[in-house]
Amino acid sequence: MKNILFYDAKDYEKPWFDKYNQGAYSFDYIESKLDKRTVALAKGYDGICIFVNDEANAAVVQKLKSYGIGLIALRCSGYNNVDVAEAQKCGIAVERVAAYSPHSVAEHAMALLLTLNRKIHKAYIRTRDFNFSLNHLIGFDLHGKTAGVIGTGKIGKTFVKICQGFGMDTLCYDIAPDESGALKYVDLDTLFAQSDVISLHCPLTKDTYHVIDQSALLKMKKGCILINTSRGALIDSEALLNSLLSGRLGGACLDVYEEEAMLFYEDNSATGVQDELLSLIVSRPNVIVTSHQAYLTHEALDDIARITLQNFDGFFAKK
Ligand code: NAI
């Protein structure tokens, strides 16, 4: 029996992993995130399973090696939080769930857009209080507008199809464009200048870090709505706030935030947060923040658990 330690484990995800465990593994789930302080908890395990806000930097990876751990399994698709080069050097395998329900994330991006544009979040609160006024609830038709999609992999392509279903035109940008001819690619500046809505679906890499900075925001149409369901650090949050304050950006739908690691997935309602920038962004009337929940559907959780278990099997069978 192989022993696997799950860092940053939440009650709502455990049943999916237990469902696919046929008895070959013993799982321990802990709430702590992986970092230099908690890495010692991995001693004695055969592998660890981590999520988006665990941090496997070079120092952590070296510690894992010293404990004889051979596997870091990410139960997510992005792997910007793992020093993969260091893991390779240390002979530690890094596995991830490269593909799971792209619909979960793409549909959440559209849900955020519809909510923000049609002010559903405000209407919901008003009508619960029997306030049936429509003041300040005007949105715009998506039909006939242009959606700019940055990153046209599995999720980006799915989002394009959803937008087309709404009668939107779509413009795309990707460093490796899809060759089927089905998507219309333009350079980034054209995408910024012509899009009414821009949605980010590329991974966080050194090239995409702050791809949305002050200069990008200035190139966007006035009133453009920006959606980020990928990784927080694609956007320079300070520049985002300034653009919102100036009235240039029409709104922001954010499922991720660059400093989310110690905040998201936790209930901070009793204490508030010390992050002044996040507090200011969240308080803007034209911003919706969700807590990195775009993947959270039954289908995605099932895929993630099934593929993670396949990854364990492959690793321990030395495939
Ligand atoms: P994918 O690998 O299928 O597609 C990523 C696309 O981005 C590829 O076409 C790639 O060529 C493109 N790309 C890479 N570098 C680029 C650059 N510099 N500029 C423009 N495009 C670039 O990945 P998938 O499955 O579509 O996921 C996209 C991202 O969504 C992930 O990297 C992850 O960060 C995020 N994600 C967020 C989730 C959430 O719950 N909020 C859940 C799952 C993924």
Boltz pocket constraint, residues with backbone or C-beta under 6 A from the ligand:
constraints:
  - pocket:
      binder: B
      contacts: [[A, 77], [A, 78], [A, 98], [A, 99], [A, 102], [A, 105], [A, 150], [A, 151], [A, 152], [A, 153], [A, 154], [A, 155], [A, 156], [A, 173], [A, 174], [A, 175], [A, 176], [A, 200], [A, 201], [A, 202], [A, 203], [A, 204], [A, 205], [A, 207], [A, 208], [A, 229], [A, 230], [A, 231], [A, 255], [A, 256], [A, 292], [A, 293], [A, 294], [A, 295], [A, 296]]
      max_distance: 6.0
